[in-house]
Amino acid sequence: MPELSHRRRLLVLAICCMSLLIVSLDNTVLNVALPSLQRELHAATSGLQWTIDAYTLVLASLLMLAGSTADRIGRRRVFTAGLVVFGVGSLLCSLAPDLELLVVFRMVQAVGGSMLNPVAMSIITNTFTDMRERARAIGVWGAVVGISMAAGPLVGGLLVESVGWRSIFWVNLPVALAALLLTLRFVPESRAPKPRRPDPVGQVLVIALFGSLTYAIIEAPDAGPGTVLPFAAVALAALLALLWYEPRRAEPLIDLRFFHSAPFSGATVIAVSAFAALGGFLFLSTLYLQNVRGLDALHAGLWMLPMAVPTFLCAPLSGRLVGSRGPRLPLVVAGCAMTASAVLFAVFEAETSNVTLFVGYVLFGVGFGFVNAPITNTAVSGMPRAQAGVAAAVASTSRQLGQTLGVAVVGALLAAGVGSSSYADTFVTAARPGWWVLVACGAAVLALGAVTSGRWARHTAERTARRLESAEIRQTTGVSA
């Protein structure tokens, strides 16, 4: 990629953030619309889970493929294709006549979305080569999640109340079109000097692992063991096959050597934990506010502001802290805040009081605001720039997988607790196991943030980077090890 002026770099960052905005906005808007969708399409709890998880599941399955493909054929080319597919998928979702087709069209959306976030992060990584500038840029990137969390519930609530849930998908269309035109005009094309070859076997195994695991979790409360256990067995077999097959490829879909770096491994697990907490938190909160408290979509969206505003404010602060002091402090703050928030709900039933509900939302917003920048920065720092798309895709995959599992696990626990009763009668008690899952997620962020950001962890990242760079040189020159 050619060296760009400071103003041009900021413009590229803004364009990339537009893609993150529509992908993130889509999920926050949809969460507010779930009760309306449930009533109109007669969806059970598992149906609501699938409207979210069909999207995040396809994203998680295809992100690494999109990242490596962008490194190979051109990042701008894949990015623009993703904007087109995402826009078409959004239009189809707005026209879906039933729940089954809505789930299918959400998967089309996700195919486009898989070409956006990891590729945009790769573009940012290759645009901002200075470490401090990159950390600040990633902080801005994280702040966009806060914007989507703040705007999503309000925009979604207003649209659902005034027009209907289908209109929430129309928001994506003008943003996608503007991002497409700006990308074609201002974002230069870039490729990896030596991109990886496709790995179709690895891609099929990843789809089998994520898909079968999610199905087994979501359907567990309603389906019998004879239905769930075969999918669980497929997931286990796919995982073992990945661990055996990928290290034997010269250019695997998932380069397991990345995980020799303790910061990278920690960032991956932290991403899964943090976004599992986010997925579960939004799912429980939306259903509680509308189906138990009886709020309409707009007022439920207003209740999300105590969570969204701290996320928006803390994300750029986290980026600056990562740039000046490293990732440990933001991760420790994030872990403490997210854990404390979940404990309020799990132990003190924060839902039953306006004050504790407000405090719980604020704490979660602070925690989530601090966690995103160190995840991204740690994932791409120390990795060869030539493989930035793959490294960023692993981080993005971890986020989407976490959100998928969070909705699947928490939703399954809620469905099992509610049973045939109404939400109003049993929700607080039925939701408690789900809140304990979120406590565990916050504790994982805290523990791993402290352990994988010290001097020992940095040494493992340096050794991993040297080995990866040496391997790249050997492959480029044809010298054997």
N, C-alpha and C positions, 0 to 999 in steps of 0.2 A: 504494500500500500504506500503511495507517495506521501511525503511529509506535508501536512496540512497546516494552514495558519490557525492561530488560536480561535478566531471567530468561526472558522470552518469546522474545527473540532467540536466546538460547542453546538453548532448546528447539527452535526452528525449525532451527537449525544441526544439532542432533542428529538430527532427523528426516530432513533432507536427507542427512546422512552415512550414514544407514541404507540409503538407496538406492544410494549409492556402494559401500557394503560388499558388498551382494549382487551388484552388477554386477562388481566387482573380484574378489570371492571366487570367483565362478563360473569365471573364467579360470584363477586359480591352482590351484583344486581340480582342474579338468579336466586341467591339464598333468600333475599327478601321476598321474592315472588313464589317461593315454594308452597306456602299455604294456599295461595290463589290457584296455583297450578294443580295442587292436590284436589281441590274442590272441583275444578272444571274438568279435569281428566280422570277423576276418581282413582287417584294413585294411593297405594299403600306406602308405608314407611320405606320399604325396599325400593319401590318405584322412585321415590324422591332421591334415595341414595344413588340410583342409577343415572338420574338426570345430571348429577354432579360427577359421579365417578366414571361414567362413560367418557366424559371429556378428559378428566385428569389421567385416566388409565391409558388412553390412546396417546396423550402427550408424553407420559412417562415412557411408553413403549417405543416411541419414534424419535425422541429428542436426540439420542446419541447418533442415530442414523442421519438425522438432519444436520447435526454438527459436522460429522465427518464428510457428508456429501457437500456441504457448503465449503469446507476446506478444499475439496477436490475440484468442483466445477465452478465455484465462484460464490462468495458470500452474498453479494448484492443480488445475484440472480435467484438464489434460493429464498432470500428475504422477500423480494418482490412477489415471487410465486406464492409464498406463504400469506402475504397480505390479500392476494386475490382469492385464494381458497378459503381463507377465514371469512372474508366478506360474503362469499357465496354461501358458506355454511350458516352464517348468521341469518341471511335472508331465508334460507330453507327452514331454519328453526322457527322463525316467526310465522311460517305457513303450516307447521306440523298439525295434522288433524287429530292425532292421538299420541299417547305416551310412547308407544313403541317407535313411531317414526321420529318423534322428538329426540329420543335416545340415539337413533341412527344419525340424525342430522347434527347432533352434538359431537358425534365422532368425526363427521366431516369437518366441522369447525376445528376440532383438535388436530386433524392432519395439517391444516393451515397453521394453527398455533405452534405446532412442533417445529415449523420452519422459522419462527419469529424470535422467541426469547434467546435460545442458545446462540443463534446466528448473530443477533443484535449484540449480545455480550462479547462474542468473538470480534465483531467490528469495533466495539468500544475498546477491547483489550489491545487491538492492533493500532487503534487511533491514538490512544493515550499511553505512550510508552514510558513516561516518567512515573515512578511508583507512587509519589504523592498525588500527582494529577489523577492517576488511575483510581486511587482510593477515594478521592473526592468525587470523581465521576460515578463510581459505584455507589457512593452515598446518595447522590442525586437519583440514581437508578432505584435505590431502595425507597427513597421518598415518594417515588411514583406509586409504589404499592400503597403508601399511606394516603395518597390522593385518591386512588381507586377505592380504598376502604371508606374514605370520608364521603366521596361523591356517589359511590355505588349505591349504598342504602338509601340516600336521599333521592337520587335520580330514579332508582328502581321503585321506591315507595310512591313517588309522585306519578310515575308512568303507570304503575299497576292500578293505583286508585283512580286515575283519570281516563286511561285508555284501555288497560288490560295487560296481562303478563306478556303477551306476544310483542308488545312494543319495546320491551327491554332489549331485544336483539337488534332493533333499528339503530340504537346508539352507536353500534360498532361501524355502521356503513360509512358515514361521513369521515370518521377518524381514519379508517382503513384507506379510504380513497385519498385523503390528504397525505397520509404517510407514503402511499404508493407514488404519488406525483413528486413529492419532495425527495424520495429515495432515488428515483430515476434522474433527478436534476442535480443532486448535491452529494450523494454517497458514492465514492469511488469503488471500483471493483477490486477485490483482493482474493488471493488464494494461498494455500499453504505451499511452500516450495516443493515438498514431497508428501502429498496427502496419502491417506491410507486407502487401500483397496476395499471394496465392499465385503461384508462378512454376512452373507444371507443366513447361514446356519446359526450364528450368534443372534441375529435379529429375530429369527423364529423362536429361539429358546427364550429370549427376553419377553416376547409377547406371550408365550405359553406360561411363563412364570408369573408375570404380573396379572394376566387375565384370569388364570385358574385360581390364584390365591385370592383375588378380590371377589370372584364369584362365590368361592367357598365361605368367605367371611360374611358377605351380605345375605346369602340365602340360608345361612346356618339356623337362624331362629324359626324359619318356616318350613324348610325342607328337611327330610330325614337324613340319617347318616349315610344311607345308600346313595343319596344324591350328592352330598357334600364331600364324603371321603375320597371318591375317585378324583375330584378336582384338586383336593389337597395333595393327593399322591402325585398328580401331574406336576403340581408346583414344586414339590420336593425333587422329583426326577429332573425337571428342567433346571433347577438350581445346581444340582450335582453335575449335570451335563455341562453347564456353563463353566463351573470351576475346573472341570477336566479338559474341556475343549479349548477355551480361550487362551490359556497360556501356551498352547501348542501351535498357535497361529503367529506368523511373523507380524501381521498387522490386524489385531483382533478388534472387534467392535468395542469391547470393554477392555482397556489395557490395565490388567490387574497390577502392573508395576506401579501405577499411580498410588496404589494403596500402601506401598512401602513407606510413603510419606505420612507421618503421624498427623500433621495438620490437615492434609487432604482427607485422610480417613475420618478424622474427627469432624471436619466440615461436612462430610457426606452424611454421617450419622446425625449430626446436629440438625442438618437440613431436614432429614426425615422426621426427626422428633418435633422440631419447631412447626413444621407445616402440617404434621399430623394434629398437633395441638390447635393450629389455626382452623383446619377443616372441621374438627370436632366441635370447637368453640362456636363457630358460626352456625353449624347445623343445629346444635342444642339451643343456642340463643334465639335463632329465628323462630323455631317451632314453639319455644316457650312464650316469647313475647306476643305472638299472634294467636296461637291455639290455646294457651292457658290464660294469659292476661287479657286476651281479647282485643288487642290493639290492631288498628288497621296497618297496612303496609307502610304508609308514610310515617306514622308515629313510631312504628317499630324501627324504621330507618333512623329516626332522630335519636332513639336510644342507643344506636350503634356509634354515635359521635364521640362519646367518652372513650371509646376504644380507638376510633379512627384518628382523632386529632393527635393524641400522643404518638401514634405510629408515624404520622406525617412529620411531626416536630423532631422526633428522636432519630429518624433515619439519617438525615444529613449530619447530625451531631455524631452519630456512630461512625459514619464515613470519615469524618475529620479525626476522630480518636484512633481509628485503625491506621490512618496515614501518619499520625504523630506518635502514637504509643503502642501500636500493635493491636491484635484482636482480643487479647485476654480480657481487658476491662469491659468492653462492650458485651462480650459473651457472658461474663459473670453477672453483669447487671441484668441482661436478658433472662438468664436462667433463674435468678432470684425473683424477678418480677413475675414471670410466667408461672413459676411454682406457687408463689404466694397467691396469685389470682385463682388458680385451680383449687388450692386448699380452701379458700373462702367459700367456694361452691360445694366442694366435697364434704367439708366438715361443718361449716356454719350455715349452709343452705342460703347462700347469698341472694338467690332468686326471690326469696320471700320478703325482702326489705329493699326499698328504693335506695337507701344509703349504701348498703353492702353491695347491691347490684352495680351501682355507679362506681364504687371503689374497685370492684372486681374487673369491670370493663377498662378502667383507667390503667390498672396494673398490667393487664394483658396487653394493652396498646403500647405501653412503655417497653415491655419485654420484646414484643414482636418488632417494634421500631428499631431496637438495638441489635437484633439478631441477623438481619438480612445482609448488611454490608460486610461483616466479617466472614460470613459463609462464602460469599462470592469472591471476595478478595483472596481468602486463603485457598480457595479451590484453584484459581488461575495463577497465583503467585508461585514462582519457582518452577512452573512448568514451561517447557519450550514454547515460544510464541507460535511456532509453526503448527503446533497441535492445540492451539487455544480453543478452537471450536469443540474438540473432543472433551477437553477438561471442563469447559463451561457447560457442555451438554450433560456431563455426569452430575454437576451441581444442580442444574435445572431438573434433571431426571429425579434426583433425590427429593427435591421440593415437591414435584408432582406426585411421586410415589408416596411421600409422607401424607399429602393431603388426601390422596385416594384411600390410604389405609386408615387415616383418622376418621373420615366419614364412614367407611365400611365398619370399623370396629365399634365406634361410638354409636352409630346408627343401629348396629346389630344388638348391642347391649340395651339400648333404649327400646327397641322393638320387643326384645325378650321380656323386659320389665313391664312394659305396658300391656302386652298380650292383647286380649279382646276388650280391655277397659278403655275409657276415654283418656285423652291426654290430661284434661283438667283434673281428673281424680288422682292420677298416679304419676304424673310427670316428674315431680321433684324427687320422689323416691326412686323411680325407674332410672333417672338420669345420674344418680350418684355413682354407680360403677364407671360410667363414662367420664365423669369429672376426675375420678382416681386415675384413669388412664392419662388424662391431661397432666395430673400431678407428676406422674412418672416421666412424661415427656419433658416437662420443665426441669425436673431433677437431672435428666440426661443432658440437657443443654448446659446446665451449670457445671456438672462434673466433667464432661468432655471439654468444655470451654476452658476450664482450669488446667486440665492435664495435657491437652494437645496444643497449647500455645506457649509453652516454656522453652528453655534453652535446648533441652534434649530433643523436643519435637522439631525445633528449627534445624537441628543437625540432621535429623532423618530426612527433612525436606531437601536440604542441600545435597545430601548423598544421592537421593532419588533423582534430583535434577541433573546431577553430573552423569549418572548412569543412563538416563534417558537421552541426554545430549550425545554421549559417546555412542549409544546404539544408533542414533540418527546419523551420526557421521559415518559409522561403519556401513549402514545401509546405503548411504549416498555414494560412498567411494568404492563399495563392493569389497571392503576388507573384512575378512572373517574374524570372529572374536578370538 
